[in-house]
Amino acid sequence: MYTPPSCSLLSKPYMGDDEKDCDFLELNHKEAGFLDLARLLFSDNVCERKYIQCPENYKNKLREFGHRWIIFLSIVAQKLLYSFKGVLECIGEKLETCLNLPSTNGGFLKLITKALKGNVAWPQRDSPTFYSAVGNLDPRVELDSHLTHGDGEYDAYLSMMAAKLSYENRSFVETTIQGLWKMEYLLCRDFDIVNSGPTNSHNQEQPSTRAIMFKDRDLIVVAFRGTRPFDADAWCTDIDLSWYELKIKGEEGRVRIHGGFMKALGLQEDRGWLKEIDEVAAEGKSYAYYKMKEMLRNRLEGGTKLIVTGHSLGGALAILFVGALCMLEEDAILEKLEGVYTFGQPRVGDEKFGEYMIKKVRREAKYCRYVYSSDIVPRLPCDNKVFGFKHFGYCYYYNCLYKGKLLPEEPNKNCSPWLWFIPNILIAIWELIRGFIMPCVNGKTYRESWFLVLFRMLGIVLPGVSAHSPQDYVNLTRLAPKPPMKEARLNRSGP
């Protein structure tokens, strides 16, 4: 999805003339050796750590062992992921090819027959029938006929299906939207990442931000792609703790936002983050925020409304996209905003950013942040007094029985170990068993793929990982009614 921000700048980054006194924190796992990380645990002299960049007055806050321990875990995890980046990419490609072999050859039996004859048909990655690893976890693409346009639950369900669809290739997306959903296909595109840097292998693609856009009658849906299972860059983004403070025009104080998410959208540090640019003319590149904004300006006519959505990292990009529209005063687009639906979204900014968003988004718009059970991603990055990442608005929390509650925060928000492992191992075991029960109770459309069954088993070893699967988020939008939405609306002072 995105390569963690490069910290080759070993001084305070340029923030624009009106932001010279803004704080920031950059953690660069590439600059940290394992010996350096060991010293971090036994010495509180943060000033000597070249892989930790922040103002001098802020470094005192990082001297406490608990904070250094969190930094240590974040950087070690990123280093391990980045070290095996090429291996993960290769495993992902081979696995997806194997998963698509049966369908490409007409089923398992025909695949065996063709293998014996030596004429196996190999899947094409750009084929409209080629499923990604996420798609193989939950291969459902047809919309539920019981939910129709205008129903109370329809927007949430369509948003999750769109978020899941964004993981697939362009031909798959276009065929599904036009052929199955009978809607107007508008866009499926990979956008550049700011300061992504070169890749280490000739087989690896440059990290990118994916977004899709389509129109259902009078409703435009924008969905950002989330964390792909074998994408080391995307996982590094989720566990990175880097952030920047921004001064917003007309607002007192500053807001703190995750640096990697801003760069993934194409908001550029060396241009002051929130300044308009013609990215194509200036750099020959295309960035998600600017291109999507341009298309929406041209498409949101008459009574057409807008929904922005995403699963996992895509959810973070969805709410930050709306935040950028607010900060750059795109009122014509915001007036058309019907809602923001995120599923398994990591934290994006601090408490002040949340207060700003609650104030700016118009009253009719809904911010629905869905969290399923023990999903680990919504509990990242850390919510504590030093790093300051916080969710805002209400959480639509659903337990492993798909029973929903409207909560100010998901339970065990920072994955406290003594509250996490044993209970969630038991939940993972139940989810594995439940997968065999649901088709008998709810119908064959709830049958889980063998690949998802294996993924559920992984959840027993790594609690919270399998709960991030899109299968459970699709299920809860189909089976479980949402808690009352009135309290969850984002209010805005003034007309």
PATI-154274 format. One record per residue (C-alpha): x, y, z; residue number from 1. Coordinates in nm, 2 decimals. Example, Ala and Ser with C-alpha at 12.3 -4.5 7.8 and 13.67 -1.06 7.14 Angstrom:
2
     xx     yy     zz pos
   1.23  -0.45   0.78   1
   1.37  -0.11   0.71   2
// end
This chain:
495
     xx     yy     zz pos
   0.00   0.00   0.00   1
   0.26   0.25   0.10   2
   0.63   0.26   0.20   3
   0.68   0.41   0.54   4
   0.80   0.76   0.52   5
   1.17   0.81   0.45   6
   1.35   0.99   0.73   7
   1.66   1.09   0.53   8
   1.59   1.44   0.64   9
   1.76   1.45   0.98  10
   1.62   1.79   1.07  11
   1.28   1.93   1.12  12
   1.07   1.88   0.80  13
   0.95   2.19   0.62  14
   0.59   2.26   0.72  15
   0.52   2.59   0.55  16
   0.58   2.95   0.69  17
   0.27   2.92   0.91  18
   0.38   2.59   1.07  19
   0.74   2.65   1.17  20
   0.68   2.57   1.54  21
   0.47   2.26   1.48  22
   0.59   1.94   1.65  23
   0.65   1.61   1.47  24
   0.78   1.26   1.53  25
   0.95   1.05   1.26  26
   1.05   0.69   1.32  27
   1.27   0.55   1.05  28
   1.32   0.18   1.09  29
   1.58   0.18   0.80  30
   1.82   0.39   1.01  31
   1.80   0.17   1.32  32
   2.03  -0.13   1.36  33
   1.94  -0.40   1.61  34
   2.22  -0.29   1.84  35
   2.08   0.06   1.83  36
   1.74  -0.08   1.93  37
   1.89  -0.28   2.22  38
   2.05   0.05   2.35  39
   1.71   0.22   2.33  40
   1.58  -0.02   2.59  41
   1.87   0.04   2.83  42
   1.94   0.41   2.78  43
   1.69   0.70   2.80  44
   1.92   0.93   2.59  45
   1.67   0.96   2.30  46
   1.87   1.25   2.16  47
   2.14   1.02   2.02  48
   1.90   0.80   1.83  49
   1.92   0.90   1.46  50
   1.62   0.69   1.37  51
   1.40   0.91   1.61  52
   1.35   1.26   1.48  53
   1.15   1.52   1.67  54
   1.20   1.86   1.83  55
   1.44   1.87   2.13  56
   1.16   1.98   2.37  57
   0.96   1.67   2.27  58
   1.23   1.42   2.33  59
   1.20   1.45   2.70  60
   0.85   1.29   2.67  61
   1.00   0.98   2.51  62
   1.25   0.91   2.79  63
   1.01   0.70   2.99  64
   1.07   0.33   2.95  65
   0.71   0.25   2.86  66
   0.73   0.49   2.57  67
   1.07   0.36   2.45  68
   0.93   0.01   2.47  69
   0.64   0.09   2.24  70
   0.89   0.26   1.99  71
   1.11  -0.05   2.02  72
   0.83  -0.29   1.93  73
   0.71  -0.07   1.64  74
   1.05  -0.04   1.48  75
   1.14  -0.40   1.53  76
   0.81  -0.52   1.37  77
   0.87  -0.28   1.08  78
   1.22  -0.40   1.03  79
   1.12  -0.76   1.03  80
   0.83  -0.69   0.78  81
   1.06  -0.49   0.55  82
   1.33  -0.76   0.57  83
   1.09  -1.02   0.44  84
   0.91  -0.78   0.20  85
   1.03  -0.96  -0.12  86
   0.96  -1.30   0.03  87
   0.61  -1.19   0.13  88
   0.54  -1.05  -0.22  89
   0.66  -1.37  -0.38  90
   0.46  -1.59  -0.15  91
   0.15  -1.37  -0.21  92
   0.19  -1.40  -0.59  93
   0.24  -1.78  -0.58  94
  -0.04  -1.83  -0.34  95
  -0.29  -1.62  -0.54  96
  -0.20  -1.81  -0.85  97
  -0.26  -2.15  -0.68  98
  -0.59  -2.03  -0.53  99
  -0.71  -1.93  -0.88 100
  -0.60  -2.25  -1.05 101
  -0.91  -2.45  -0.98 102
  -1.16  -2.18  -1.11 103
  -0.94  -2.11  -1.41 104
  -0.95  -2.48  -1.51 105
  -1.31  -2.56  -1.43 106
  -1.28  -2.70  -1.08 107
  -1.05  -2.93  -0.88 108
  -1.14  -3.25  -1.07 109
  -1.07  -3.09  -1.41 110
  -0.76  -2.93  -1.28 111
  -0.63  -3.28  -1.18 112
  -0.72  -3.42  -1.52 113
  -0.55  -3.13  -1.70 114
  -0.24  -3.17  -1.48 115
  -0.22  -3.53  -1.58 116
  -0.24  -3.44  -1.94 117
   0.00  -3.15  -1.90 118
  -0.23  -2.88  -2.04 119
  -0.31  -2.68  -1.72 120
  -0.44  -2.32  -1.79 121
  -0.25  -2.07  -1.58 122
  -0.45  -1.78  -1.43 123
  -0.39  -1.43  -1.57 124
  -0.36  -1.17  -1.29 125
  -0.54  -0.90  -1.50 126
  -0.83  -1.13  -1.57 127
  -1.19  -1.03  -1.46 128
  -1.21  -1.37  -1.29 129
  -0.88  -1.35  -1.09 130
  -0.94  -1.32  -0.72 131
  -0.69  -1.15  -0.49 132
  -0.59  -1.32  -0.16 133
  -0.86  -1.10   0.01 134
  -1.11  -1.20  -0.25 135
  -1.03  -1.57  -0.18 136
  -1.10  -1.52   0.19 137
  -1.45  -1.40   0.09 138
  -1.54  -1.46  -0.27 139
  -1.89  -1.32  -0.25 140
  -1.94  -1.04  -0.51 141
  -2.31  -1.05  -0.58 142
  -2.52  -0.80  -0.38 143
  -2.77  -0.93  -0.13 144
  -3.12  -0.91  -0.29 145
  -3.28  -0.85   0.05 146
  -3.11  -0.51   0.08 147
  -3.21  -0.25  -0.18 148
  -3.13   0.11  -0.25 149
  -3.29   0.33   0.01 150
  -3.30   0.07   0.29 151
  -3.15   0.18   0.62 152
  -2.89  -0.09   0.61 153
  -2.81  -0.06   0.24 154
  -2.55   0.21   0.25 155
  -2.33   0.03   0.51 156
  -2.36  -0.30   0.32 157
  -2.28  -0.14  -0.02 158
  -1.99   0.04   0.14 159
  -1.83  -0.28   0.27 160
  -1.88  -0.46  -0.06 161
  -1.71  -0.17  -0.24 162
  -1.43  -0.17   0.02 163
  -1.38  -0.54  -0.04 164
  -1.40  -0.50  -0.42 165
  -1.12  -0.24  -0.41 166
  -0.86  -0.51  -0.35 167
  -0.92  -0.67  -0.69 168
  -0.77  -0.59  -1.03 169
  -0.93  -0.33  -1.27 170
  -1.09  -0.58  -1.50 171
  -1.25  -0.76  -1.20 172
  -1.38  -0.43  -1.06 173
  -1.52  -0.30  -1.39 174
  -1.69  -0.63  -1.47 175
  -1.84  -0.66  -1.12 176
  -1.98  -0.30  -1.11 177
  -2.12  -0.30  -1.46 178
  -2.21  -0.67  -1.51 179
  -2.33  -0.79  -1.17 180
  -2.42  -0.47  -0.98 181
  -2.57  -0.29  -1.29 182
  -2.41   0.04  -1.18 183
  -2.20   0.30  -1.35 184
  -1.83   0.23  -1.34 185
  -1.62   0.55  -1.30 186
  -1.27   0.47  -1.18 187
  -1.03   0.20  -1.06 188
  -0.68   0.34  -1.03 189
  -0.35   0.31  -0.85 190
  -0.21   0.64  -0.74 191
   0.15   0.74  -0.65 192
   0.28   0.76  -0.30 193
   0.47   1.07  -0.19 194
   0.84   0.99  -0.13 195
   0.79   0.62  -0.18 196
   1.14   0.57  -0.30 197
   1.28   0.28  -0.51 198
   1.19  -0.08  -0.44 199
   1.45  -0.34  -0.36 200
   1.35  -0.61  -0.62 201
   1.29  -0.59  -0.99 202
   0.98  -0.80  -0.94 203
   0.82  -0.57  -0.69 204
   0.58  -0.29  -0.79 205
   0.61   0.06  -0.66 206
   0.38   0.10  -0.36 207
   0.06   0.27  -0.44 208
  -0.28   0.39  -0.32 209
  -0.58   0.22  -0.49 210
  -0.92   0.38  -0.51 211
  -1.23   0.29  -0.70 212
  -1.54   0.50  -0.78 213
  -1.88   0.41  -0.91 214
  -2.23   0.55  -0.92 215
  -2.55   0.38  -0.79 216
  -2.84   0.59  -0.91 217
  -2.80   0.92  -0.72 218
  -2.52   0.79  -0.50 219
  -2.14   0.81  -0.58 220
  -1.93   0.56  -0.38 221
  -1.55   0.62  -0.34 222
  -1.36   0.32  -0.18 223
  -0.99   0.31  -0.09 224
  -0.80  -0.02  -0.08 225
  -0.68  -0.14   0.25 226
  -0.41  -0.36   0.40 227
  -0.33  -0.65   0.16 228
  -0.22  -0.96   0.35 229
   0.12  -1.00   0.19 230
   0.20  -0.63   0.15 231
   0.48  -0.55   0.40 232
   0.45  -0.17   0.33 233
   0.08  -0.17   0.43 234
   0.14  -0.35   0.75 235
   0.43  -0.12   0.83 236
   0.20   0.18   0.78 237
  -0.05   0.03   1.03 238
   0.21   0.00   1.31 239
   0.41   0.31   1.24 240
   0.39   0.58   1.50 241
   0.52   0.88   1.30 242
   0.30   1.19   1.30 243
   0.30   1.56   1.21 244
   0.12   1.86   1.36 245
  -0.06   2.09   1.12 246
  -0.19   2.44   1.16 247
  -0.53   2.47   1.00 248
  -0.65   2.80   0.86 249
  -0.90   2.98   1.09 250
  -0.85   2.73   1.37 251
  -0.69   2.77   1.71 252
  -0.42   2.53   1.80 253
  -0.29   2.25   1.58 254
  -0.40   1.90   1.49 255
  -0.18   1.59   1.48 256
  -0.22   1.34   1.19 257
  -0.04   1.01   1.10 258
   0.24   1.10   0.86 259
   0.22   0.78   0.65 260
  -0.15   0.82   0.58 261
  -0.11   1.18   0.46 262
   0.17   1.08   0.22 263
  -0.04   0.79   0.09 264
  -0.31   1.04  -0.01 265
  -0.06   1.25  -0.18 266
  -0.05   1.54   0.06 267
   0.31   1.67   0.04 268
   0.53   1.77   0.32 269
   0.76   1.99   0.12 270
   0.46   2.19   0.00 271
   0.32   2.26   0.34 272
   0.08   1.95   0.34 273
  -0.24   2.15   0.28 274
  -0.16   2.36  -0.02 275
  -0.32   2.31  -0.36 276
  -0.09   2.18  -0.64 277
  -0.12   2.07  -1.00 278
   0.05   1.73  -0.93 279
   0.06   1.62  -1.29 280
   0.22   1.94  -1.42 281
   0.45   1.98  -1.13 282
   0.58   1.63  -1.09 283
   0.44   1.41  -1.37 284
   0.26   1.20  -1.10 285
  -0.09   1.14  -0.99 286
  -0.19   1.16  -0.63 287
  -0.51   1.02  -0.49 288
  -0.65   1.32  -0.31 289
  -0.62   1.56  -0.60 290
  -0.75   1.33  -0.87 291
  -1.04   1.21  -0.66 292
  -1.13   1.56  -0.57 293
  -1.12   1.67  -0.93 294
  -1.35   1.39  -1.04 295
  -1.60   1.46  -0.76 296
  -1.62   1.82  -0.86 297
  -1.73   1.72  -1.20 298
  -1.96   1.44  -1.10 299
  -2.15   1.57  -0.80 300
  -2.43   1.74  -0.98 301
  -2.79   1.80  -0.89 302
  -2.91   1.57  -0.61 303
  -2.62   1.33  -0.63 304
  -2.48   1.23  -0.29 305
  -2.14   1.09  -0.19 306
  -2.02   0.81   0.03 307
  -1.66   0.75   0.11 308
  -1.55   0.41   0.25 309
  -1.26   0.17   0.31 310
  -1.15  -0.14   0.50 311
  -0.84  -0.15   0.71 312
  -0.59   0.10   0.59 313
  -0.85   0.21   0.33 314
  -1.07   0.32   0.61 315
  -0.80   0.55   0.75 316
  -0.75   0.70   0.40 317
  -1.13   0.74   0.37 318
  -1.17   0.95   0.68 319
  -0.85   1.14   0.61 320
  -0.97   1.22   0.26 321
  -1.28   1.38   0.41 322
  -1.05   1.56   0.66 323
  -0.84   1.70   0.38 324
  -1.16   1.82   0.20 325
  -1.25   2.00   0.52 326
  -0.91   2.15   0.58 327
  -0.89   2.27   0.22 328
  -1.24   2.41   0.24 329
  -1.40   2.20  -0.04 330
  -1.75   2.30   0.07 331
  -1.92   2.21  -0.26 332
  -1.81   1.85  -0.22 333
  -1.88   1.83   0.16 334
  -2.23   1.95   0.11 335
  -2.29   1.64  -0.10 336
  -2.14   1.40   0.16 337
  -2.39   1.15   0.28 338
  -2.16   0.94   0.50 339
  -1.82   0.79   0.57 340
  -1.82   0.42   0.64 341
  -1.50   0.26   0.77 342
  -1.43  -0.11   0.86 343
  -1.14  -0.21   1.08 344
  -0.99   0.14   1.05 345
  -0.66   0.22   1.23 346
  -0.63   0.55   1.42 347
  -0.56   0.86   1.20 348
  -0.50   1.16   1.43 349
  -0.51   1.30   1.78 350
  -0.80   1.42   1.99 351
  -0.79   1.77   1.84 352
  -0.82   1.63   1.49 353
  -1.12   1.44   1.61 354
  -1.28   1.75   1.76 355
  -1.21   1.94   1.44 356
  -1.37   1.67   1.23 357
  -1.68   1.65   1.45 358
  -1.72   2.03   1.42 359
  -1.66   2.06   1.04 360
  -1.86   1.77   0.89 361
  -2.22   1.87   0.82 362
  -2.49   1.74   1.05 363
  -2.66   1.51   0.78 364
  -2.33   1.32   0.72 365
  -2.28   1.00   0.91 366
  -1.94   0.87   1.03 367
  -1.99   0.50   1.09 368
  -1.67   0.33   1.22 369
  -1.73  -0.04   1.23 370
  -1.51  -0.26   1.46 371
  -1.56  -0.64   1.47 372
  -1.48  -0.82   1.79 373
  -1.10  -0.87   1.84 374
  -0.99  -0.71   1.52 375
  -0.64  -0.58   1.60 376
  -0.60  -0.31   1.33 377
  -0.85  -0.06   1.49 378
  -0.64  -0.08   1.80 379
  -0.33   0.06   1.62 380
  -0.14   0.28   1.65 381
  -0.12   0.33   2.02 382
  -0.36   0.56   2.21 383
  -0.15   0.71   2.49 384
  -0.04   1.05   2.62 385
   0.29   1.06   2.42 386
   0.18   0.94   2.08 387
  -0.17   1.07   2.10 388
  -0.34   0.87   1.83 389
  -0.72   0.86   1.91 390
  -1.04   0.75   1.74 391
  -1.33   1.00   1.73 392
  -1.70   0.97   1.70 393
  -1.89   0.66   1.81 394
  -1.77   0.30   1.74 395
  -2.02   0.05   1.59 396
  -1.88  -0.25   1.78 397
  -1.99  -0.60   1.70 398
  -1.90  -0.91   1.91 399
  -1.83  -1.26   1.77 400
  -2.21  -1.32   1.77 401
  -2.27  -1.02   1.55 402
  -2.44  -0.83   1.83 403
  -2.38  -0.46   1.79 404
  -2.34  -0.18   2.04 405
  -2.27   0.19   2.00 406
  -1.97   0.27   2.21 407
  -1.73   0.57   2.25 408
  -1.44   0.33   2.20 409
  -1.38  -0.04   2.12 410
  -1.31  -0.26   2.42 411
  -0.94  -0.31   2.52 412
  -0.84  -0.03   2.29 413
  -0.46  -0.08   2.32 414
  -0.45  -0.47   2.32 415
  -0.35  -0.50   2.68 416
  -0.19  -0.85   2.69 417
  -0.36  -0.97   3.01 418
  -0.70  -0.89   2.85 419
  -0.61  -1.00   2.50 420
  -0.46  -1.34   2.44 421
  -0.66  -1.60   2.63 422
  -1.01  -1.45   2.57 423
  -0.93  -1.39   2.20 424
  -0.78  -1.73   2.15 425
  -1.12  -1.87   2.27 426
  -1.30  -1.63   2.04 427
  -1.09  -1.75   1.74 428
  -1.17  -2.11   1.82 429
  -1.54  -2.02   1.83 430
  -1.51  -1.83   1.49 431
  -1.36  -2.14   1.34 432
  -1.65  -2.36   1.46 433
  -1.90  -2.09   1.37 434
  -1.79  -2.10   1.00 435
  -1.93  -2.46   0.97 436
  -2.25  -2.37   1.15 437
  -2.35  -2.05   0.96 438
  -2.43  -2.21   0.62 439
  -2.68  -2.44   0.79 440
  -2.85  -2.16   0.97 441
  -2.82  -1.86   0.74 442
  -2.78  -2.02   0.39 443
  -2.51  -2.13   0.16 444
  -2.39  -1.78   0.08 445
  -2.23  -1.78   0.43 446
  -2.02  -2.09   0.35 447
  -1.66  -2.01   0.42 448
  -1.38  -2.09   0.18 449
  -1.11  -2.34   0.28 450
  -0.86  -2.06   0.26 451
  -1.06  -1.86   0.52 452
  -1.07  -2.17   0.74 453
  -0.69  -2.18   0.74 454
  -0.69  -1.81   0.81 455
  -0.92  -1.87   1.11 456
  -0.66  -2.12   1.24 457
  -0.39  -1.86   1.22 458
  -0.61  -1.64   1.44 459
  -0.58  -1.90   1.72 460
  -0.20  -1.85   1.71 461
  -0.21  -1.47   1.65 462
  -0.53  -1.34   1.82 463
  -0.70  -1.05   1.64 464
  -0.55  -1.11   1.30 465
  -0.82  -1.34   1.14 466
  -1.09  -1.11   1.29 467
  -0.97  -0.85   1.04 468
  -1.11  -1.05   0.75 469
  -1.37  -0.88   0.53 470
  -1.59  -1.19   0.57 471
  -1.70  -1.08   0.92 472
  -1.76  -0.72   0.82 473
  -1.97  -0.83   0.53 474
  -2.17  -1.06   0.75 475
  -2.24  -0.80   1.02 476
  -2.37  -0.55   0.76 477
  -2.60  -0.82   0.62 478
  -2.71  -0.99   0.94 479
  -2.70  -0.74   1.22 480
  -2.90  -0.42   1.25 481
  -2.69  -0.11   1.32 482
  -2.73   0.04   1.67 483
  -2.92   0.37   1.68 484
  -2.74   0.62   1.46 485
  -2.88   0.95   1.60 486
  -2.61   0.98   1.86 487
  -2.34   0.90   1.61 488
  -2.40   1.18   1.37 489
  -2.13   1.44   1.35 490
  -2.26   1.78   1.45 491
  -2.16   2.11   1.31 492
  -2.21   2.45   1.47 493
  -2.38   2.71   1.25 494
  -2.60   2.66   0.94 495
// end
